[in-house]
Amino acid sequence: MNRFVTVVLLAAGVFVGSTGQALAQGATWADRGYINIGWGIESGSSTMTDSRTGAIYDESATITASSRVTSGSVLDVALGLRVWHNLTVGAGYHQEQNDTDGKLTGSIPSPIFFNRPRTLDQTVPGLNRKEAATHLMIGWVVPIGAKFDVMVSGGPSFYRLTQDVVSDVVPVENSNNFSTVAAHETITERGKSETGFNAGVDATYIAWQNDSVRIGVGGFVRFTQADFNVDMLSSPQPTKAGGIQFGLGARLRF
């Protein structure tokens, strides 16, 4: 991730330098503002794991709950205005939702044999995770010809994460066969807000225009992230929202 941020910052330096030359030649971005609508993929992963230790049948028992989220689809929208030369100020919003299966593992003592624990290994299906973020985007637009331009932007991001977690586990005995054990889990929805950041590049090609608006298509790549601590079985556990996002969409310039 740090490598990606470095690449974005280097790209920003190159584009800003190019823009300085473009301004010297009179290539100022002429539009008053932009509206972007896009769909894409968020590439990233985050694992949450928490354990609880206690006494069952006068012996020590350990239960671990874990879940892992990976790539998901992203809805992305943004609106911005030109405030000076090629400098823009805007706001963006993205939403990503991901369903994943959790896992319960552990060691549960036997009710009839001492020092002969059973192994718990159970799937928890359908844990829902939803992230939504509003981005403040300070951008600089580099016109490249009459129909193509690139915007480099960055700023703070304000995240809201909603996450299903296993908050409690109760072992369930099979009275006909005490050699195996299952568990009944309690699923709780946790919601938290945190501040992160965003940095990215957006390219636009204008396909049609009149005296009032210009309409085109474009693509974006962005890195955005916020760090969270979410309560699970016994304590808050770290997880990251965001990641590398890339996608395509419609572009409106006015």
Secondary structure by P-SEA (a helix, b strand, c coil): caaaaaaaaaaaaaaaaaaaaaaaaccccccccbbbbbbbbbbbbbbbbbbbbbbcccbbbbbbbbccccbbbbbbbbcccccccccccbbbbbbbbbbbbbbbbbbbbbcccccbbbbbbbbbccbbbbbbbbbbccbbbbbcccccbbbbcbbbbbbbbbbbbbcbbbbbbcccccccccbbbbbbbbbbcccccccbbbbbbbccccccccccccccccccccccccccccbbbbbbcccbbbbcbbbbcc
